[in-house]
Amino acid sequence: MIVFDTDMVSTFGKLRRLDLFKEMFPCRRLVIPTGVYQELSRAKEMGYTFVDYILESVEVVSLTKEELNLVGELDKTSLDSGEKECLAICKKRDYVLLTTILRRKISARKRVLISLTCTLS
């Protein structure tokens, strides 16, 4: 599975080029957690039409109880809810995370996030 945070999926959604990820990762599903879905829904309510394209291209996944517990542990960080959910899913399911901003935030919060071992691309 390939998990997108809001910034990454929005960037490629605006360009209508999520197909590039399907070409690069043909055997993997493209997913977003419910927190990212909620962030995108707010954008859609504001009139952004690229959201429809994104929601047609990815699958929304819900978090397990264990993942929700991990999200709770991340509440001490400056990460938003979508980013926390992405990290929890990648940690617990060994998925790949595609993001544009987490490296900077993780560098600033190494003490809290050091136990997370997910792939950041």
C-alpha positions, 0 to 999 in steps of 0.5 A: 500500500502507498499512503498519502498525506494531504499535501502530497495527494493534493499536489498531484491531485491538482495536476490530475497526475495520481496516475504517475504513482499507479505507474510507479507502483503498479502492484500497490493500492493508493490509500488515504486515512480518514483524517486526510479524507476529512481535510480533503472534504473541507477543501471540497466544501470550499469549492476545490474541484480537484478533490473529486479526482483524488477521491476517485483515484484513492481508497480511504482506509480506517484506522484500527484501535491499535493505530488510534492508540498510536495517534493518541501518543502523537498528540504531543507533536505539532503534526496534524491529524492526517499526518498522525494517521498516516504515520500510525498506518505505516508503522502498524501495517508496514506501508509506504508513506508519500509525504512532502512535509513530514521530514522537517517536522520529524527532525524537530520531534525526534524524541517523540517519533524516534520509535516510528519506523516507516518509509518516508519518500 
